[in-house]
Amino acid sequence: MIPIDPITDQTDFDLIRGVLRAKTREKSQECFAELVRRYKNLVYSIILRMHSDRDEAADLAQDVFVKIYKNLDKYYPEYKFSTWVMRITTNHVIDSRRKKRAETVPLESVEYEMDSGASPETEYLRREQKEQLARVVGELPDMYKIPIVLYHQQGLSYQEISDIIDEPLSKVKNRIFRGRKMLKESLMKIRVKESGNYGLS
């Protein structure tokens, strides 16, 4: 029978208490390392949706875990730990963007329609669409961009997003609706401009 690793078998809250109350530094570090293992992919994926530079995203992820470590004593167990982690992550990204504007990667689930066809140019046009989408998402104010990223890329519910950005549920719904509308309007303007450039009637 394979013995169960006591660290990997513990709940998040058990690990948090282990970090804060461990009698030895080694034990505390062991508990935190397990938390990092569980949530590093989540943190990195959120950051990467908002930064096209993978090296920068990795650096930001490290910064996020430093913040998590320093603020573990402020975590309240009535909230899901994953929600708390995502809140710290998104806040850190917002702070980072205030210092340095960064491009965003495409939101694949927010698309605009393209005429169907089997022409050789189809794949090229689709790549152009993704690049255009990346640009217009990058131009959205953070108040719209953050909810859209969390909703469409992370698959979070309105309530989870509300908890993360600390805004009422009604505001979250409104910002996602308005953000999507702004994206579609911007993309439509691009299409109209390109049609004019190509001399299409």
ABEGO torsion letter per residue (X at the ends): XBBBBAAAABBAAAAAAAAAABABAAAAAAAAAAAAAAAAAAAAAAAAAABABAAAAAAAAAAAAAAAAAAAAABBAABBAAAAAAAAAAAAAAAAAAABBBBBBBBAABBBBBBBEABAAAAAAAAAAAAAAAAAAAABBAAAAAAAAAAAAAGBBAAAAAAAAGBBAAAAAAAAAAAAAAAAAAAAAAAAAAAAAAGBX
